[in-house]
Amino acid sequence: VSADVQKKFLELSGEKITKATARKMLAPTFEDLRSQVEGAPLPDWLKDWVFVASENKFLNTDTKVLLPREGFDGMYATEVGNRFGVNNFGVSVVSASTAALSIFDIPKPVRTAYHPGRSSLFERDEILLANTYRHPNVPSGGYKGREGVKLLTRLLRDLFPERKHREIVMDFMAHCVRYPERKLKYALLIKGQEDEGKSLMAMLLSKLLGDGNYGIIGSDQLKEKFNSWSHEKLLCVVEEIKIPGREAYEVLNKIKPVITNAEVPIRRMQKDVSTELNFCNLFLTTNHEDCLPLDEDNSRFTVLFT
């Protein structure tokens, strides 16, 4: 085709052009490529992808996979080459990132945010955000009918003979699952004995909320200056907590905002402190009656004994 262009150009203008110039004249412009895809649905390989401007990365709003440009280009090099063609070396004439941003014009949120009550893309203060919350994929328990419910009810009866206490635990668990966007203003602390089933309740909640929305932390992490453990979490379980002496009061002051505040400053290693919406509920277990120095009128903790 380039030879035909050279010949026709010579006939019309009386001037010769090189093959390279002829190929350049034949190369499609972004306007040509945009017109080809105008009104057409996004190709399957590009669905659910957005470009997060502040991070210069591509985010899949379904899987929450985050890729740099180079990784995105490499992953979809074959697909974009099949769509827009390749050069003499078999390399796509357009990169996947260029196709996504300049041809298909995928959404470009400014940054990410975690919010279980919003869609995959949402606006806050007139800024487009990409939601990093991932809905849980709850596995089957393998029980027939209501057998699983009966077993849970039996466990709670064994642990908490008083009906009021059972209802408090069930209300806490049900709220975490049904209303993840509504932060509870108290932490649940259960004191019991070893190997009696306290951790089973935490395990059940982890399955219902999804692994990415749940974390297990130890007492030592609560003592650290970093609080990234509550970052993008619906529930954090503190197993076998016991913090003696002066450190206990320091820890209580540190976790107070996580328990009660709608927004909290998050301090992560090698990153600036950022203020984020807080959806993290706390579920603590212990075998020690003196695990924390709590006053009887402390409204931030609901304490139950098995």
Disulfide bonds with the S-S distance in Angstrom:
none
